[in-house]
Amino acid sequence: MDIVNPALEDYLLAHASPSDDILRDLVEETHQLEPGTTMQISHDEGEFLTMLVQLTKASFAVEVGVFTGYSSICIARGLSEGGRLLACDVSEEWTSVARRYWERAGLADRIDLRLAPADRTLRALPSDEAVDFAFIDADKTGYPTYYEELVPRMRQGGLIVLDNVLRGGRVVDPSAQDEADRAIRQINDTITADSRVQSVMLPLRDGVTLARKR
Ligand SMILES: C[S@@+](CC[C@H](N)C(=O)[O-])C[C@H]1O[C@@H](n2cnc3c(N)ncnc32)[C@H](O)[C@@H]1O
């Protein structure tokens, strides 16, 4: 199911601020890998992330799901002076590509990569409300856990962004019942009912939720 009419989607993509050589090369290199660019966020979503990080004036951000580093670059670029991004993933292979591009983008010194299951990395974070911005884009069955670990650690006004919350429209298809479908429906319902956050779901690419800690 198309979330947005494909012609309009192309039009939207063409009307975000232009990309740059680093991100273009990263897309091209990722295209050669086995999963290709299917897991990578799109250019307009990347611009949106940078803008959100800037608007929240974030200095400590957490990313769950690095892959080859596209979203990490977009988040790290938006951080305020001296800001840090804690980037969680389990793949040495894919994040080795990310590391090269972080270096090239001059961002390597502001990104801490943790190669471990993200639930473990998040649980090990201090419980004070220090996180300004978080982006969740990893294994879908983990979303409920990542969200629950992050909410108490967000500062007031901090923003959690979740990707793929529409799962290509599967969320409204009653026959779509795999583990990931159920986890995404669960987290979508949890967030809507969660009085700790103010939330909105946007039809950007595969669906993006913004949850702002009250
Ligand atoms: C959709 S991709 C992330 C795409 C990335 N945000 C980008 O812009 O290119 C999902 C990533 O989550 C990682 N992942 C899967 N299970 C994980 C887990 N339990 N903990 C941390 N990362 C995990 C995968 O290795 C993969 O790199």
The ligand as an SDF file (V2000), in Angstrom:
LIG
                    3D

 27 29  0  0  0  0  0  0  0  0999 V2000
   16.6170    0.0840    9.3510 C   0  0  0  0  0  0  0  0  0  0  0  0
   18.2880   -0.1230    9.7650 S   0  0  0  0  0  0  0  0  0  0  0  0
   18.7520    1.4820   10.3400 C   0  0  0  0  0  0  0  0  0  0  0  0
   18.8750    2.4680    9.2140 C   0  0  0  0  0  0  0  0  0  0  0  0
   19.5720    3.7460    9.5880 C   0  0  0  0  0  0  0  0  0  0  0  0
   18.7980    4.5010   10.5430 N   0  0  0  0  0  0  0  0  0  0  0  0
   19.8890    4.5830    8.3680 C   0  0  0  0  0  0  0  0  0  0  0  0
   19.4640    5.7470    8.2670 O   0  0  0  0  0  0  0  0  0  0  0  0
   20.5930    4.0880    7.4700 O   0  0  0  0  0  0  0  0  0  0  0  0
   18.1750   -1.0790   11.2350 C   0  0  0  0  0  0  0  0  0  0  0  0
   19.4770   -1.3260   11.9730 C   0  0  0  0  0  0  0  0  0  0  0  0
   19.1360   -1.8610   13.2610 O   0  0  0  0  0  0  0  0  0  0  0  0
   20.1550   -2.7380   13.6530 C   0  0  0  0  0  0  0  0  0  0  0  0
   19.6510   -3.6230   14.7100 N   0  0  0  0  0  0  0  0  0  0  0  0
   18.8870   -4.7400   14.5720 C   0  0  0  0  0  0  0  0  0  0  0  0
   18.6450   -5.2940   15.7680 N   0  0  0  0  0  0  0  0  0  0  0  0
   19.2670   -4.5110   16.6900 C   0  0  0  0  0  0  0  0  0  0  0  0
   19.3970   -4.5640   18.1060 C   0  0  0  0  0  0  0  0  0  0  0  0
   18.8140   -5.5280   18.8400 N   0  0  0  0  0  0  0  0  0  0  0  0
   20.1160   -3.5970   18.7130 N   0  0  0  0  0  0  0  0  0  0  0  0
   20.7050   -2.6040   17.9950 C   0  0  0  0  0  0  0  0  0  0  0  0
   20.6050   -2.5030   16.6650 N   0  0  0  0  0  0  0  0  0  0  0  0
   19.9120   -3.4500   16.0100 C   0  0  0  0  0  0  0  0  0  0  0  0
   20.5570   -3.4500   12.3620 C   0  0  0  0  0  0  0  0  0  0  0  0
   21.8600   -3.9910   12.4720 O   0  0  0  0  0  0  0  0  0  0  0  0
   20.4270   -2.3280   11.3250 C   0  0  0  0  0  0  0  0  0  0  0  0
   21.6750   -1.7230   11.0970 O   0  0  0  0  0  0  0  0  0  0  0  0
  1  2  1  0
  2  3  1  0
  2 10  1  0
  3  4  1  0
  4  5  1  0
  5  6  1  0
  5  7  1  0
  7  8  2  0
  7  9  1  0
 10 11  1  0
 11 12  1  0
 11 26  1  0
 12 13  1  0
 13 14  1  0
 13 24  1  0
 14 15  1  0
 14 23  1  0
 15 16  2  0
 16 17  1  0
 17 18  1  0
 17 23  2  0
 18 19  1  0
 18 20  2  0
 20 21  1  0
 21 22  2  0
 22 23  1  0
 24 25  1  0
 24 26  1  0
 26 27  1  0
M  CHG  2   2   1   9  -1
M  END
$$$$
